[in-house]
Amino acid sequence: MGILSIKTIVIIVATFTGGDGNDQYVFDKKFETKEQCSNYVRDNFNALNAHVNKNYNYRLDSPNLFYCINKELFSKHLKEMRNRLTGVKI
């Protein structure tokens, strides 16, 4: 019998700072560790930042905030936030 291994998936989430600070952009790219994700964001910041700003039709040079976060934790947090906003209890 082999050991069951649960693979952690880390994703990039950007907060668009040109609005009210509540706009989140989730990238499709996935990583196995936060370190890999952080290195990717650092090495590709300008392109990632421009991509987010283009998505919101905003100035390309406006800096945004980038986070590397566990996909499952982010999904859970997002669901909880939506439920709070709609008054649904979990």
C-alpha positions in Angstrom: 0.0 0.0 0.0 1.3 3.4 -0.9 1.0 6.6 1.1 -1.9 8.8 0.0 -0.4 12.2 -1.0 -2.6 15.2 -1.1 -1.1 17.8 -3.5 -1.4 21.4 -2.5 -2.2 23.8 -5.3 -1.0 27.4 -5.0 -2.6 30.1 -7.1 -2.0 33.8 -7.8 -4.7 36.2 -6.6 -4.4 39.9 -7.5 -6.2 42.7 -5.7 -7.0 45.5 -8.3 -6.0 48.7 -6.5 -7.6 51.1 -9.0 -11.1 50.5 -7.7 -12.5 50.1 -4.2 -10.0 47.4 -3.2 -12.6 44.6 -3.4 -11.9 43.4 -6.9 -10.0 40.1 -7.0 -8.4 38.7 -10.2 -7.5 35.0 -10.0 -4.9 33.7 -12.5 -5.2 30.2 -14.1 -1.5 29.4 -13.4 -0.9 26.9 -10.6 2.1 26.0 -8.5 3.1 23.3 -6.1 4.6 25.7 -3.5 4.3 29.3 -2.4 8.0 29.8 -3.1 7.5 28.8 -6.7 4.5 31.1 -7.0 6.3 34.0 -5.3 9.4 33.6 -7.6 7.1 33.6 -10.6 5.3 36.8 -9.5 8.6 38.5 -8.7 10.0 37.6 -12.1 6.9 38.4 -14.1 5.4 41.3 -12.0 5.2 43.8 -14.9 3.4 41.4 -17.2 1.0 40.2 -14.5 0.3 43.8 -13.4 -0.4 45.0 -16.9 -2.7 42.0 -17.4 -4.8 42.9 -14.4 -4.9 46.5 -15.3 -6.0 45.7 -18.9 -8.7 43.5 -17.5 -10.1 46.5 -15.6 -9.4 49.0 -18.4 -7.0 50.9 -16.2 -3.6 52.6 -16.5 -1.0 49.9 -17.2 1.5 51.4 -14.7 -0.8 51.3 -11.7 0.6 48.7 -9.2 -1.6 46.0 -7.8 -1.2 43.6 -4.9 -0.4 40.0 -5.6 -0.8 37.0 -3.3 0.2 33.4 -3.5 -2.4 31.4 -1.7 -3.6 27.8 -1.3 -6.4 27.3 -3.8 -8.6 25.3 -1.4 -8.2 28.0 1.4 -9.0 30.8 -1.0 -12.1 29.0 -2.4 -13.3 28.4 1.2 -12.7 32.0 2.2 -14.4 33.3 -1.0 -17.5 31.1 -0.3 -17.7 32.3 3.3 -17.5 36.0 2.2 -20.2 35.5 -0.4 -22.4 33.8 2.2 -21.9 36.7 4.6 -22.8 39.2 1.9 -26.0 37.3 1.0 -26.9 36.4 4.6 -26.6 32.7 4.0 -25.4 30.7 7.0 -23.0 27.8 6.5 
